[in-house]
Amino acid sequence: MPLPPLLLSLLAGLVLAPYLPFERPALSAAVAALLLLVAFFLPFRWRILPACCGVCLLAFSLVTQAQRPPEYPNALHRFVGAEPLAVTGEVYAVGRSSSGNLYYDLQIEHLINRGLEIPVNGNLRLYLDASEAPFVAGDRLSFMGRLRRPRLFGTPGEFDFVRYLARRGIFTLAYVKRPEAIARLAVRREASLFERWRQSNAGLIRRALPHRPDLAGLVRALAQGERLDVSPQHRELLASGGIAHLFAISGLHFGLVAAGLYLAGAWWWRRSTWLLELCPPRRLLPLLLLPLLYGYLHFCGGAISSWRAFLMLAAGALVMVSLRRVSALRALAAVALVLLLSDPLLVYEAGFQLSFAATLGILLMMRRCYPLLRERVLWQRYPLLVMVTTLSATLATLPFMLLHFQQFAPAGALTNLLAVPLVSFLLLPLALLGTLLGPLCPVAARTCFSLCGDLLEGLLRGVESLLNWPGLAARDWAPSLSEWWLVCLLLVGVGLLFAGRRRLTACALLVACCTMLPWGEKPAIALTALSVGHGEALLVSFGGDRHVLVDAGGFPGSSYDVGERLVAPALARLGVKRLDAVVLTHEHPDHMLGLAKVLERVPCSELWTNVAQSRLPETVQQRLVAGDLMLHVPSPGWQDLGAISKGLQLFSPGEADNANDRSLVVYLRQGVQGALLCGDLEQPGVAQLLAEPPPGPVTLLKLPHHGSRHSAQEKLLDGFEPEVALVSAGNGGRYRLPHPDTLALYAQSAVPLWRTDLHGTLRLATDGLEWRVTRWKEGAFR
């Protein structure tokens, strides 16, 4: 059975599974097994169709089952609730989230509920407010905390954190504010050999670079694949320079380690007449080196790129033993198939996608280019080889870089010419040599790490200099779904062109597909209520061409930036390239904190608000001073929004003691339909709004202040008699909004109340006749 059709069928099933949820994985697995059994007994030429269908159905079953929490009675997730519990467990991993939060992954042993000790089974991710990691893997910890389940907000473009944790076997979260609230128990599991070696090596690196902890973090990443101490500034620099891949344990690291081990082993092999008579070293020695490479895999943490490199080397070793010729592409397909069958959620990981895409791009390009490069002299061949490798990897990974990071690094083509030889022949050998010498001669190891840090500092300065050249700075590009598919199809077309002239027909078909991509409906007015927790972010779109953002959400006292993590990705996913204006209704953080990152990621020329300039986020103030953003302060009463006023008006209540009662009110109108967005008005503000009503009907009412009972909800309902109501609220939390009195009021009125806490992101669209409400589900508004 050929591998490519099976792999493509598996990939299709894994990718489509989230959009076509199947709630009965056992039935899907049974049908898949039946199809595979039928394929086994069919003649060879008839096997492909049932086998591919069976593999696709199997993928559906694997994804569904992998995302379900375990069902046994003492599973940890069964104790999720509002009541704090005493939890005891052992740390098995330490890391930092993308927002910089320190976390510990624990294997939980037992918990105490109402004085009763209960043995439990399950993993927990514990977040901790601390700059340094006070605990290490192997520590047994005990703390008091409230357990909760991870959940998605339900916004377009949101990172699927629930699936990310499910792949790691984690279905429960907890949070502790201070390290002092966690007790380290006296009894500790004895650390393994690799753990002790990693901890000792990390200590040597820190002592070798005592005054440069930021460089020590990068040396540690090179030596053992741990990025815990890499600073955010260095992460951004490496990503902007296109060299972040050099600091992840991958084929480069394994290739150097394998080459060193092979040279040493071959030297020893050739000293033995018996071994030479048995077989040449290249036939059996690679297989004998696999246990050592497997040990290195565990030492460096077992990242996805590390597993891919190790399995490729293992496949090569088996090919050497069997004396068979197998193409590198076929070996790559076999490795991908094995990894995905053993870990189906791996397909959604950025590391898996980038690692395999880069390798595939390099292999495809080299098939065409290497025969030409081989004819060049050495001093020409090597830089050309680096350029071709970098270009092919950059193009192959471009769709996934845009999908996950919305960033393109044009400097990579030049920086890799400098960085790849420096890392390959100096930095990485020094880091590996220091790691090897650490247990034997710590002084020599520290010398290696110190020299590695000096060279690394020079490399970073060179990258910074190149990034200052015109056109080489990293560029943020958040493509819409249609644009992303267009990039993918064009790159596949380029790949087919390199595959030969016979594929020109396929390229023409791909171009035709690009012109027929769906662009979605464009109603006259669409109001998109983004689910951003206890906060508010509303997008008003006119015909799909003009866009106004009303507030940008925010979590006060949290490092989680709603603008960066939710609002900006949602705008990109919805195809919003530019905002015609932003309306900031008032200064409270749950409406304002996300604004800075949104304006940083999405171009906008106008800000309408009555918030004092000095109270705006600092980066927004800088934009106003630089003239990149024009500030408009509306006068009391109703008014238009200048050039974008068609269908949209603002109401400013004027001065009030309460910031909520100074909230700007937005009114939209199309035909006989009108929408009123009331900000966070409370009773005095609502009274003023009712005294000066909008100039048209109100058929859609966005409840003020997240459905609070202090916002005269009954007066608004009676005064405007809307057909549909909307409230932006968070799930749970201390505010418990919308208030039960508000819910009872709308239940009695029979006016449908749509809630972002229950229904996720909502789109309410009209062409002037009626409001159509759709929910964001499985990647689309349905």
GIBELSUL-V658913 format. One record per helix or strand of 3 or more residues. SS is the DSSP state (2 for helix, 1 for strand). FROM is the first residue (numbers start at 1). TO is the last residue. If there is no record, write none. Layout:
ss=(SS | SS)
from=(FROM | FROM)
to=(TO | TO)
This chain:
ss=(2 | 2 | 2 | 2 | 1 | 1 | 1 | 1 | 2 | 1 | 2 | 1 | 2 | 2 | 2 | 2 | 2 | 2 | 2 | 2 | 2 | 2 | 2 | 2 | 2 | 2 | 2 | 2 | 1 | 1 | 1 | 2 | 1 | 2 | 2 | 1 | 2 | 2 | 1 | 1 | 2 | 1 | 2 | 1 | 1 | 2 | 1 | 2 | 2 | 1 | 2 | 1 | 2 | 1 | 1)
from=(3 | 25 | 44 | 76 | 85 | 102 | 116 | 140 | 161 | 170 | 179 | 182 | 193 | 213 | 232 | 244 | 251 | 273 | 281 | 304 | 328 | 344 | 350 | 378 | 412 | 442 | 481 | 501 | 525 | 538 | 546 | 562 | 581 | 589 | 595 | 606 | 613 | 618 | 630 | 637 | 642 | 648 | 659 | 665 | 673 | 683 | 700 | 704 | 713 | 724 | 740 | 752 | 756 | 762 | 772)
to=(17 | 41 | 66 | 79 | 96 | 113 | 128 | 145 | 167 | 176 | 181 | 184 | 208 | 224 | 241 | 247 | 269 | 278 | 299 | 322 | 342 | 348 | 373 | 405 | 438 | 467 | 498 | 515 | 529 | 542 | 550 | 573 | 584 | 592 | 601 | 609 | 615 | 626 | 632 | 640 | 644 | 652 | 662 | 670 | 677 | 691 | 702 | 707 | 720 | 727 | 749 | 755 | 759 | 766 | 777)
